[in-house]
Amino acid sequence: MQRTLVKADPAEPVNLLGLDAGALADLVGQWGGKPFRARQLQRWMHQRGADSFDDMTDLARDFRARLAGHCTIHAPAVATEQRSVDGTRKWLFDVGRNNAVETVFIPEDDRGTLCISSQAGCTVACPFCSTGYQGFNRNLTTAEIIGQLWHARRTLEADRQAARVGDAKQADPSRVISNVVFMGMGEPLLNYDQVLGALRLMLDDNAYGLSRRRVTVSTSGVVPMIDRLGHDCPVALAVSLHAPNDSLRDRLVPLNRKYPLHELLDACNRYLEHAPRDFITFEYIMLDGVNDSDEHARELLDIASRIRCKFNLIPFNPFPQSGLKRSPAARVRLFAQRLMDGGVVTTVRKTRGDDIAAACGQLAGDVKDRTRINERLPDRAVIAIHQERR
């Protein structure tokens, strides 16, 4: 990606939160600053969570004054925060223009995963995902994407510090963000440049220092952008598969009509030449009577014979508009066993945060839809998909 030179303009302050190391160094260089000043500034923002230039006490006072006159550190404002009984937390971020996006933190025994959004709404409109029913308004900027991580990390660190009061040995690794997944609202590869900027900040040791293996981009299958990501910034890749054949996937993942399965699988194999992991994760939502038969499992094993992969089966989280039902737990277990008996690593995702609508497929936010998608809904999902059952 070609870098755009950022110019300081007092009339329109530059939001530094979305600038990568190179752009930040360019900006500081316009004032005669050395590259190490840009690195100091980056650490203050991303590692220490500073949002005020006055706090950056190892920067010269005149430099801080210049920053304050030309720049800002601005993350999306938090509209609401919810906590689940299982420890999951969900933030609703106001991104302006009557739009809000959701971000979820999922603590586990050995990790803490942050699920972030890349768009206000989504154009892919999968019928099992409530985000799709919100329609689409716009792409998020790099600052709005990285701002979700910036806020979550800052908040969790403050909580950890508060918990340590009176007990210096107390530490809870599940409260540290160790993994980031682009599995919130939106299709990240349809907002490629802004997502790429956020990825580079996440991986930068001077910012968040996350491992490529611990950052996952989940896509519905935007084939050309899968290829670009493999060359530009290969991280772990997850594909929202959800169906083992084109006929069914055309209905469940409408993007399949543009990029059918054979093209998607070819792109995934090419991606593995660059990927930090030696497999692709295929996400597969379990829909009762729609995609959960033994024949569907056999078709998935045929796919697995053509690519190094693992399957992550996802229990469907119902919402009123979908008209779909979750596969029974016994059916999910049997389906998983069929895949494992075929030699494919298979996991079943544990539902987290469903009491605060933070589970997979439940993120809806608040989107001022400009695609008028709701006017097209009545015959889009339930009628077409249920034809598969007959």
SULTADA-V191358 format. One record per helix or strand of 3 or more residues. SS is the DSSP state (helix for helix, strand for strand). FROM is the first residue (numbers start at 0). TO is the last residue. Records with the same first field share a line. If there is no record, write none. Layout:
SS=FROM-TO + FROM-TO
This chain:
helix=15-17 + 20-28 + 34-45 + 52-54 + 60-69 + 129-133 + 141-163 + 172-174 + 187-189 + 191-202 + 211-213 + 222-231 + 245-251 + 253-256 + 260-270 + 293-303 + 328-340 + 353-355 + 372-375 + 381-388
strand=76-82 + 88-95 + 98-106 + 111-114 + 118-120 + 135-138 + 178-181 + 214-218 + 235-239 + 279-286 + 308-314 + 345-348
